[in-house]
Amino acid sequence: MTRRRGHETVLNSIDVAIELGYSPVKVNCVVMRGFNDDEICDFVEFMHFDGECLEFKEIVPPYDGYWGQPKNSRVFKITGQEFIN
């Protein structure tokens, strides 16, 4: 949804999928440090209250040509501090 129109359409589509009986509705969320990592807890709260499944994909800038999820994921540190403790 980044830099795209359609935020409301996506949220409405999640609601429609739930109404139609699809469960759990699974949503992937790409997290980028310095861009939307401050919204992680908001994503978790939104999906938790809807009782659906949220999966984070943490993307870090390439280091030595590698794109991927770091070994010490900041997403897990943030969500762990906020929701697990």
JOVEN-V935316 format. One record per residue. N is the residue number from 0. SS is DSSP state (@ for helix, = for strand, . for the rest). PHI is phi in radians with two decimals (NA if undefined). Layout:
N/SS/PHI  N/SS/PHI
This chain:
0/./NA  1/./-1.14  2/./1.00  3/./-2.27  4/./-1.41  5/./2.09  6/@/-0.93  7/@/-1.12  8/@/-1.08  9/@/-1.11  10/@/-1.10  11/@/-1.12  12/@/-1.13  13/@/-1.09  14/@/-1.07  15/@/-1.12  16/@/-1.04  17/@/-1.14  18/@/-1.06  19/./-1.39  20/./1.67  21/./-1.27  22/./-2.71  23/./-1.44  24/./-1.45  25/=/-1.86  26/=/-2.20  27/=/-1.67  28/=/-2.25  29/=/-1.48  30/=/-1.95  31/=/-2.21  32/./-0.99  33/./1.43  34/./-1.99  35/./-2.38  36/@/-1.19  37/@/-1.39  38/@/-1.85  39/@/-0.98  40/@/-1.12  41/@/-1.11  42/@/-1.07  43/@/-1.09  44/@/-1.07  45/@/-1.04  46/@/-1.31  47/@/-1.11  48/@/-1.24  49/@/-1.48  50/./1.20  51/./-1.95  52/=/-1.87  53/=/-2.10  54/=/-2.12  55/=/-1.62  56/=/-2.05  57/=/-1.57  58/=/-1.91  59/=/-2.06  60/=/-1.01  61/=/-1.10  62/=/-2.23  63/./0.99  64/./1.37  65/=/-1.87  66/=/-1.89  67/=/2.89  68/./-1.58  69/./-1.22  70/./-1.12  71/./-1.79  72/./-1.16  73/@/-1.17  74/@/-1.00  75/@/-1.17  76/@/-1.14  77/@/-1.18  78/@/-1.17  79/@/-1.13  80/@/-1.13  81/@/-1.42  82/@/-1.96  83/@/-1.58  84/./-1.31
